[in-house]
Every structure is written in structure tokens, then in C-alpha cells.
Amino acid sequence: MSFGNMKPDIEYPCPWNYKLIGTDEAELKTAVAGLITEPHRLAPSNASKTGKYISLNLTVDVTDETHRDAVYNRLSGSPAIRMVM
């Protein structure tokens, strides 16, 4: 049995969590403020041992898969955000 093409069963609307990784917390927060117009919650997460990278947890209430993907794409396009998970 292959699970490669199976999508998770998600009931919308729901809160969706994104982990944002970057090198500067202030730049990450500024990027989120400029990109996310929806109500959201932003909280500190972790920092690398050397302090080079930090991560923040972003929670956005999404209405459907298209909305969820659109938020991801907006975040991924920011130079301040190195990675979105």
C-alpha cells in the first residue's frame, strides 16, 4: 500500500501552525507583520546553539487548503524568512 499521494484529512476552518526560521527575530516579526493580514499568534520557539538561527511559531486560522497554501507561499517569498515548516 502506498501512502505517497494521500492527503491528510483536515477539517476547515482550523488553526494552522507554521514554524519560521531566520537569522534575526526583529526581521522575522517585521516580515510577518507585512505579510499576514489575518488574525494570528506569533510566539518564540528556539534558537540554534550558536545563535545564528532563531525560530518563531506562527498560528493562523485558515479557511481551506487554498488559504493555507497561500499563507505558506507568502511567507516563503520573504528574504527575511529562511525556511517555513
C-alpha positions as CSV (number, residue, x, y, z in Angstrom):
1,M,0.0,0.0,0.0
2,S,1.4,3.4,-1.0
3,F,0.7,6.5,1.1
4,G,2.6,8.9,-1.1
5,N,-0.4,10.6,-2.6
6,M,-2.7,10.5,0.4
7,K,-3.6,13.9,1.8
8,P,-4.3,14.4,5.5
9,D,-8.0,14.7,6.5
10,I,-8.2,18.3,7.8
11,E,-11.4,19.9,8.9
12,Y,-11.5,23.6,8.0
13,P,-11.6,26.2,9.2
14,C,-8.8,25.5,11.7
15,P,-5.7,27.0,13.3
16,W,-2.6,26.1,11.3
17,N,0.9,26.3,12.7
18,Y,3.9,27.4,10.7
19,K,7.5,27.4,12.0
20,L,9.5,30.3,10.7
21,I,13.3,30.1,10.7
22,G,15.6,33.1,10.2
23,T,18.6,34.9,11.4
24,D,17.1,37.9,13.1
25,E,14.0,37.9,15.3
26,A,13.1,41.5,14.6
27,E,13.3,40.9,10.8
28,L,11.1,37.8,11.1
29,K,8.5,39.8,13.1
30,T,8.5,42.7,10.6
31,A,8.1,40.2,7.7
32,V,5.1,38.6,9.4
33,A,3.5,41.9,10.1
34,G,3.8,42.9,6.5
35,L,2.7,39.6,5.0
36,I,0.0,38.3,7.3
37,T,-3.2,40.3,7.4
38,E,-5.3,37.6,9.0
39,P,-5.6,37.4,12.8
40,H,-2.6,35.4,14.0
41,R,-0.4,34.5,17.0
42,L,3.3,34.7,16.9
43,A,5.5,33.1,19.7
44,P,9.2,32.5,20.2
45,S,10.3,29.0,19.6
46,N,14.0,28.1,19.6
47,A,17.5,29.4,18.8
48,S,20.4,27.4,17.5
49,K,23.3,26.7,19.8
50,T,25.4,29.3,18.1
51,G,22.6,31.8,18.0
52,K,22.9,32.1,14.2
53,Y,19.3,31.0,13.6
54,I,16.1,31.5,15.5
55,S,12.6,30.2,15.0
56,L,9.2,31.5,15.7
57,N,5.8,29.7,15.8
58,L,3.1,31.4,13.8
59,T,-0.5,30.3,14.1
60,V,-3.1,31.5,11.5
61,D,-6.7,30.5,11.3
62,V,-7.1,29.2,7.8
63,T,-10.4,28.6,6.0
64,D,-9.3,25.9,3.5
65,E,-6.3,24.3,1.8
66,T,-6.0,27.1,-0.8
67,H,-5.8,29.7,2.0
68,R,-3.3,27.5,4.0
69,D,-1.1,27.2,0.9
70,A,-1.4,31.0,0.1
71,V,-0.1,31.9,3.6
72,Y,2.8,29.4,3.2
73,N,3.7,30.9,-0.2
74,R,3.6,34.5,1.1
75,L,5.9,33.5,4.0
76,S,8.2,31.5,1.7
77,G,8.7,34.5,-0.6
78,S,10.2,36.7,2.2
79,P,14.0,37.1,2.2
80,A,13.9,37.5,6.0
81,I,12.4,34.0,6.4
82,R,15.0,31.3,5.5
83,M,12.6,28.4,5.9
84,V,8.9,27.8,6.6
85,M,7.8,24.4,8.0
